[in-house]
Amino acid sequence: MSALRAAARFEHRLTRPNATLAELEAAVALAVEHGLGALTVSPWLVRPAGRLLARSGVRLGTVIGFPHGGQMTAVKAFEASKALENGAVELDFVLNTGALVSGDDDAVVADMLAVVEMAHSAMAPAGVILDAAALGDDLVRRACRLAARSGADHVVSSSGDESAVPTVERTGQLYRALGGQLAVKAAGTFSEAAQLGQVVAAGAAIVSTEFTPRLARDAADLLSAARDRATAPLADLGVAAG
């Protein structure tokens, strides 16, 4: 699939509130078997996930201030510190939407910095989760500017519950708003390999979803084909040498 960039990363996701330890074991096995780049789990699952993922090469992430982002900044900072202590190496945190809509940009940035600086002190990337569907274009653009000011590494399109079509649309919206300043993580529900290609083509550097075994196999095949194409000699791609 030519739309799929070889540099794109697929991330397995287990952040449902009713996710169990048995499901975590299955999620780890799936991520490792299919070479997915990361596994993002609810905070209470970070410690057991870290033990299960040890020496696997799969990065462990979690969510902070999830799912609504209205927690006090100090609470988010504490949650971030415990997540890192328990073994997370990537953090995605929910934007304080109320502060954004209220026009209190200083509060929004301070909230972001509390988590971003905590993550970066541990050499962990940090992403801002925003509910782009609930915000108009102006607020999305402002949220993206503030995320860039905070030093965040990427912006996440939603808390992960959106279906494929709106996720592709939100991804494109964020990609345009960010103008290359930060990466876009598309978080949503996907069921077909073609949807993965569509969301990457819309601008996603990372795709985060709760993979099924079939979709994970398809994702691995897509990335393998994209990487082979990226490293193929020019003659193999039908390009004449200089």
C-alpha positions as CSV (number, residue, x, y, z in Angstrom):
1,M,0.0,0.0,0.0
2,S,1.8,3.1,-1.3
3,A,0.0,5.4,1.2
4,L,1.7,3.7,4.1
5,R,4.9,5.3,5.2
6,A,7.6,2.9,6.4
7,A,8.2,5.1,9.4
8,A,4.7,4.8,10.7
9,R,4.3,2.9,14.0
10,F,1.4,0.8,15.1
11,E,0.5,0.7,18.8
12,H,-1.8,-1.8,20.6
13,R,-4.2,-0.2,23.1
14,L,-5.8,-1.6,26.2
15,T,-7.4,1.4,28.0
16,R,-10.9,0.2,28.4
17,P,-12.1,0.6,32.0
18,N,-13.1,-3.0,32.2
19,A,-9.8,-4.4,30.9
20,T,-8.6,-7.4,32.9
21,L,-5.3,-9.0,33.7
22,A,-6.1,-11.9,31.4
23,E,-6.7,-9.5,28.6
24,L,-3.4,-7.8,29.4
25,E,-1.6,-11.1,29.0
26,A,-3.3,-11.6,25.6
27,A,-2.5,-8.0,24.6
28,V,1.2,-8.4,25.4
29,A,1.4,-11.7,23.5
30,L,-0.3,-10.1,20.4
31,A,2.0,-7.0,20.5
32,V,5.1,-9.2,20.8
33,E,4.1,-11.8,18.2
34,H,3.3,-9.2,15.5
35,G,6.1,-6.7,16.3
36,L,3.9,-3.8,17.2
37,G,5.8,-0.8,18.3
38,A,4.1,-0.2,21.6
39,L,1.4,-1.2,24.0
40,T,-0.6,1.5,25.8
41,V,-2.5,0.4,28.9
42,S,-4.5,1.9,31.8
43,P,-2.4,3.1,34.7
44,W,-3.2,0.2,37.0
45,L,-1.9,-2.2,34.4
46,V,1.5,-0.6,33.9
47,R,3.4,-2.6,36.5
48,P,2.2,-6.0,35.4
49,A,2.6,-5.0,31.8
50,G,6.2,-4.0,32.4
51,R,7.0,-7.4,33.8
52,L,5.4,-9.2,30.9
53,L,7.1,-6.9,28.3
54,A,10.6,-7.1,29.8
55,R,13.2,-7.5,27.1
56,S,10.5,-7.8,24.4
57,G,11.4,-4.5,22.5
58,V,7.7,-3.4,22.7
59,R,7.5,0.1,24.3
60,L,5.1,0.5,27.2
61,G,2.8,3.5,27.4
62,T,0.0,4.7,29.6
63,V,-2.6,7.5,29.8
64,I,-2.7,10.3,32.3
65,G,-5.8,12.3,33.4
66,F,-7.9,9.8,31.5
67,P,-10.4,10.1,30.0
68,H,-11.7,13.7,30.7
69,G,-8.6,15.6,31.7
70,G,-10.3,17.7,34.4
71,Q,-8.0,16.5,37.3
72,M,-5.9,19.0,39.2
73,T,-2.5,19.5,37.6
74,A,-0.8,18.2,40.7
75,V,-2.8,15.0,40.5
76,K,-1.7,14.5,36.8
77,A,1.9,15.1,37.8
78,F,1.7,12.6,40.6
79,E,0.0,10.1,38.2
80,A,2.8,10.6,35.7
81,S,5.5,10.1,38.2
82,K,4.0,6.8,39.4
83,A,3.5,5.6,35.9
84,L,7.2,6.2,35.1
85,E,8.2,4.6,38.4
86,N,6.1,1.6,37.5
87,G,7.8,1.1,34.1
88,A,6.0,3.3,31.5
89,V,8.3,4.8,28.9
90,E,5.7,6.9,27.1
91,L,2.9,9.0,28.5
92,D,-0.2,10.4,26.8
93,F,-2.2,12.9,28.9
94,V,-5.7,14.5,28.4
95,L,-5.9,18.2,27.8
96,N,-7.8,20.3,30.3
97,T,-10.6,21.1,27.9
98,G,-12.4,23.3,30.3
99,A,-9.4,25.6,30.7
100,L,-9.0,25.7,26.9
101,V,-12.6,26.6,26.2
102,S,-12.4,29.2,29.1
103,G,-9.5,30.9,27.3
104,D,-7.1,30.3,30.2
105,D,-4.1,29.5,28.0
106,D,-1.7,29.9,30.9
107,A,-3.5,27.2,32.9
108,V,-3.6,24.9,29.9
109,V,0.2,25.2,29.3
110,A,1.0,24.8,33.0
111,D,-1.1,21.6,33.1
112,M,0.7,20.3,30.0
113,L,4.2,21.3,31.3
114,A,3.6,19.3,34.6
115,V,3.4,16.1,32.6
116,V,5.7,16.9,29.7
117,E,8.6,17.9,32.0
118,M,8.0,14.9,34.2
119,A,8.1,12.6,31.2
120,H,11.1,14.3,29.6
121,S,13.1,14.1,32.8
122,A,12.8,10.3,32.4
123,M,13.6,10.5,28.6
124,A,10.0,9.5,27.9
125,P,8.0,11.1,25.1
126,A,4.7,12.8,26.1
127,G,1.6,13.4,24.0
128,V,-1.5,15.6,24.5
129,I,-4.9,13.8,24.0
130,L,-7.5,16.2,22.8
131,D,-11.1,15.5,21.8
132,A,-10.9,17.1,18.4
133,A,-14.5,16.1,17.6
134,A,-15.9,18.3,20.4
135,L,-13.8,21.3,19.5
136,G,-14.2,23.7,16.6
137,D,-11.3,24.4,14.2
138,D,-10.2,27.5,16.1
139,L,-9.9,25.6,19.4
140,V,-8.1,22.7,17.8
141,R,-5.6,25.1,16.3
142,R,-5.1,26.9,19.6
143,A,-4.7,23.6,21.5
144,C,-2.1,22.5,18.9
145,R,-0.2,25.8,19.4
146,L,-0.2,25.4,23.2
147,A,0.9,21.7,22.9
148,A,3.9,22.9,20.8
149,R,4.7,25.6,23.4
150,S,4.7,23.0,26.1
151,G,7.3,20.9,24.3
152,A,5.0,17.9,23.9
153,D,6.1,15.3,21.3
154,H,2.8,14.6,19.7
155,V,-0.9,15.2,19.8
156,V,-3.5,12.4,20.1
157,S,-6.7,12.6,18.1
158,S,-9.1,11.3,20.8
159,S,-9.4,9.0,23.8
160,G,-9.6,6.2,21.3
161,D,-13.3,5.5,21.0
162,E,-13.9,7.1,17.6
163,S,-14.6,4.9,14.6
164,A,-12.3,4.8,11.6
165,V,-13.9,7.5,9.3
166,P,-14.0,10.3,11.9
167,T,-10.5,9.3,13.1
168,V,-9.1,9.8,9.6
169,E,-10.8,13.2,9.5
170,R,-9.5,14.3,12.9
171,T,-6.0,13.1,12.0
172,G,-6.0,15.3,8.8
173,Q,-7.3,18.2,10.9
174,L,-4.6,17.9,13.4
175,Y,-1.9,17.3,10.8
176,R,-2.8,20.6,9.1
177,A,-3.1,22.5,12.4
178,L,0.3,21.4,13.6
179,G,2.1,22.1,10.3
180,G,4.8,19.6,11.1
181,Q,5.7,21.0,14.5
182,L,4.5,17.9,16.3
183,A,3.6,14.4,15.3
184,V,0.0,13.1,15.2
185,K,-1.1,9.9,16.9
186,A,-4.4,8.7,15.5
187,A,-6.3,6.9,18.3
188,G,-9.5,5.1,17.2
189,T,-11.3,1.9,16.3
190,F,-10.1,0.2,13.1
191,S,-11.2,-3.1,11.6
192,E,-9.6,-3.2,8.2
193,A,-6.0,-2.9,6.9
194,A,-7.2,-0.3,4.4
195,Q,-8.3,2.0,7.2
196,L,-4.8,1.9,8.6
197,G,-3.4,3.0,5.3
198,Q,-6.0,5.8,5.1
199,V,-5.2,7.3,8.5
200,V,-1.4,7.2,7.9
201,A,-2.0,8.9,4.5
202,A,-4.0,11.6,6.4
203,G,-0.9,12.4,8.5
204,A,-0.6,9.9,11.4
205,A,2.9,9.0,12.5
206,I,1.5,6.6,15.1
207,V,-1.8,4.6,14.9
208,S,-3.2,3.5,18.3
209,T,-6.0,1.0,18.4
210,E,-7.1,-2.2,20.1
211,F,-5.8,-4.7,17.5
212,T,-7.4,-8.0,16.7
213,P,-5.0,-10.8,15.8
214,R,-6.1,-10.5,12.1
215,L,-5.6,-6.7,12.0
216,A,-2.3,-7.1,13.8
217,R,-1.1,-9.5,11.1
218,D,-2.3,-7.2,8.4
219,A,-0.5,-4.2,10.0
220,A,2.7,-6.2,10.2
221,D,2.4,-7.1,6.5
222,L,1.7,-3.5,5.5
223,L,4.7,-2.2,7.4
224,S,7.0,-4.9,6.0
225,A,5.9,-4.1,2.5
226,A,6.3,-0.3,3.0
227,R,9.8,-0.8,4.4
228,D,10.8,-3.1,1.6
229,R,9.6,-0.5,-0.9
230,A,11.5,2.3,1.0
231,T,14.8,0.4,0.8
232,A,14.4,-1.1,-2.7
233,P,16.9,0.0,-5.3
234,L,15.6,2.6,-7.7
235,A,15.6,0.2,-10.6
236,D,13.2,-2.1,-8.7
237,L,10.8,0.8,-8.3
238,G,10.8,1.6,-12.0
239,V,13.0,4.7,-11.6
240,A,15.8,5.2,-14.1
241,A,19.2,5.9,-12.6
242,G,20.6,9.5,-12.9
